[in-house]
């Protein structure tokens, strides 16, 4: 079957050694209510049976690119956006599942000229509520932003934006969103339109990933630290160290947790000694509850090692 001509949307899916997870993600794209799209599958030199799985798919909307050299997710996404033919670009990772109405809703959201939008992910613990009226400082302060599978972007905007990483080689959806928020209004579609299912990361179980994600959270913070202070002041630095604390508790990294708890407390107190650039109310009860919940996750992680 020939590839579809003039697709409205290009969907980018990078994959590496995902023979057990990739098919459900692909099917969730192919089963969309809206069908004027192309799906670019960027197979980053997988060494398992991933290539065999995707080669069995026969659909005019699917393009398969099987690379011989492993370059990493970030590299492949930057390649994918260059060859994308759609007016819009959407992203989906291995193990992500779009609900059938995902593309339909995101296209409708951008029909007013909005160039970047996102939705909620089912099961998301902290759903972001930032939208058109939010400032760049609001996005910076929030810290945990839109997940890759929830993003919907005008292709011209994606192509003029360099996709970045937190230093781990993986695409950072949060850094992309922050970069866009500097110059564009971002619209929230307040609906659960996708879900993330558990997958392995380089053959490491999800529970063992907690230590990795703690390090990634620190890398993310260090990348945007100057902007946080410039636009949000000490209260912003305090919040981001609090968010790092939650990740460190999940991996039961107690020494690092104490360090960043000290930083979070110190930055919070420093805001009273300087002119406040940004104000936010702090709910101590909510913070304690979050610490307790993530500590339990960390204890569960320890028992399963």
N, C-alpha and C positions, 0 to 999 in steps of 0.2 A: 504494500500500500504506500502511496506517496505521502510525503509530509504535508500537513495543512498549510495553506498559503495565507499570509496576512493575519496571523493570530493577534487577538487583542491583548492577550496576557501570555507572558513567558514564565513558566514555573521552573525554578532551579533546584535540582536535587543532587547534592554531592554524596558520594558513598564510598566506603572503604570496608571491605570484609564484613558485609552485612547481609549475608545470604538468608539469615533467619528473620530479619526485620524489614527488609526493603519492600517486599511485595505488598504488605498492608498499607504502607505509605503511598506507593504508586497507585494502588487501587482506589485509595481515598481521593486522589486527584482525578482519576479517570471516571469516577462515579459522581462528579460534580453536576449540579443542575445546569450550570453554564458550561458550554463545550467549545467555545472559540478560544482555544489556548494551545500552546505547545509546551510539552514537558521535556526539558533537557536533563537527561540523566548523565552525570559526570562521574564516571567510575575511575577512582584515583588509584589505578594499578592494584586492584584487589588480588589477594593471593588465595582466596577461598573460591567458592562456587558462585559468587555474586554475578560475574559476567554471564554465566550460563543461565541464571535466573532471569536476568533482564533481557537476554537475547530471545527468550521464549515469548516475550510480550509482542503482540502484533496489533498495533494501533497507529493510525495515521498521525495522531497528535504527539507521538513519542519519538524523540531523537536520542540515540544512545552514543555516547562518546566514551570509549574504553581507552584510557591512557596507559602507556607502557611504563611510565616513570611516576613514582609517588611523589607528589609535591605538596600535599596537604590541602585541607578544606578551603583555607583562605585563598590560596593560589587558584584553585579550580573555580571558585565563585567569581573571582575577578576575570577569569577567562570566560565564564558563562555569561556574564552581563555584557561583555563585548560583542558576543554573537547573538544575543537575544533579539528576536524580531518583534516582540510584542510592544504595545504602547506602555504596558505596565509589567512590572516584575514582582513575583511572589516567591517565597522560599519555603521549602519543607525539608526537614531532616529525617534520617532513618528513625523509625519508631513513632514519628508524628502522624497524626491522623486528622485530616480536615473533615468537618461535617459537610454533607452535600451542598449546603447553601453558602459555604464560605466565599467562593469567588463571586457569586451573585450579590451578596451583601457588600463586599469590599468594592466592587465596581460601582454599585449604587452610591456608596459613601464618597467616592471620588468624582462623581458626575458633576459636582459643582465647581470643579477646578482644583480641589485639594490634591496635592501631589504626593502625600504620604499619610497613610492611615494604619491603624492597628486595631485588633479586637482582643477579647479575653480568651483565655485558655481554660477549659473545664478542669476543675480541681485546683486551680491556682490559689495558693494560700493568701497572698496579698495582691488583690486585683488593683492595678493602677487606674486612677480616674482622671488623669491629665488629658486635656483635649485642646481645642482651638484657642480657648482663653488663657491657657497656661503659658507662663514665661519660660525663658531658657533657665532661669534660676530654679523654677519649680521642677523642671526635668532633672536638673543636676541634683537637687536635694532628694528627690524621690529615690534615686540610686538604682533600684531594681526596676527595670522598665519592661518593654515589650519583648516577648520571646520571638525567636526567628520565625516560627510557624504562623505567627499572628500578623506579620508585616506585609504591607502592600504598597508598592512604590512606583511612581512614574519612571519609566525606563531612562528618560533623559536625565532625571535627577540621580538615579543610581549610577549612570555612566560617568557623571561628572564628580562622583564621590568615590574616594578610594576606600575600599573595605579594609577594616583594621582588625587587629587582634589585641588581646590583653597581654601578649607576650608568650602565649601558649601554643601559637600556631593555628588556633581555631578562630573562626569568624566571630566577632563580637557584635551581636545585635544591639546591645546597649550603647556601644560607642557609635554605631551608625545612627541610631535614633538621636543621640546627643548632638552629633554633627549636623543632622538635618534640622534639629530644633533651634540651632543658632540662626538659621536663615529662613525657615519655612514654618508655617502653622501645621500642626499635626492633629489629625482627627481621630477620636476614639469611636469605634463601633461597639457600644456597650452590650455585647452578646457573646456567649460562649460559642465559638465557631470551630474550635479544634481541641484536641486532647493530646497530651504527651504520655506515651507508655514507656515502661522501663525497658531499657536496652543496655547492652554492655558497652564499655568504652575501652577499646584496645584489649578486649577479653578480660576486663576487670569488672567485677560485680558492682551494681549501683551503690551498695553500702560502702564499698571501698573507695568509691569516687569522692566521698566527702572530704578526704584529705586533699585531693586534687582541687576541688572547687574552692576550698579555703584559700589555697595559694592563688588561684585565679582571681578571687575577690580582692585579695591584697594587690595583685597586679593591676586590676581595673582601677582601684582607688588611687594608686600611685600615678597612673596615666592621666587622670583628670583632677588630681589634687589641687593644682594651681588654679584651675577654673572654679573649683568648688569654693576655695577661699575668696577668690575675686568676686564671685557673684552671691555666695551664700554666707561667707564669713565663718566664724568658729562653730556656729550651730550646724552648718553643713558638714564640716570636718568631723564633728561629734557624731552626727547621724551615720556617716559612712563607716566610722570605726565601730559603731554599734552593729551595723549590718555585717561587718566582718566578724564580729564576736559571735553572731548567730551561726555563721558558716563554720567557725572554728569549734563551736560546741558540738555541731553535728559530727565532726571528725574526732571529737574528744581530744583536741589539741589544747590542753589546759594552760600550758606556759604561754603560748601565743595569745590565748584568750585573755589571760590576765594583763598582758602587755597592751592589747587593744582596748580592753575595758578601762585601763588607766588613761589611755589617750582619749577615749570617748568622754570620760569624766572630766579630764583636764581641759579639753576644748570647750566642753559645755560651760565650765566655770569661767573660762577666759572671755566668753561673750559679754559678761557683765563688766569687764574692765575696758572694753573698747566700744566704739560706735557700732551698733547693730546694723549690718547690711541686709539682714534677712531675718524674719521672725517666724517662729513656729512654736506651738504649745507642745509640751512633752507630757505624755501620760505614763507616769512611773509604774502604775499597776500593769499597764499593757506591756511595758518593757520586762518586768519581772515574770509575767506570764509567758512571754516569748522565750526568755532565757530558760525557764523551767521546761517548756515544750521541746526546745532544741537540745537541752541537756539529756532528756529522755531518749531522743533520737541518737545522741552520742553514746549513751550507755548501751542501747540496743546494738549499735555498731560494734562496740567492744565485745559484746557477748557472741557476735557472729563471726568474729575474725578467726 
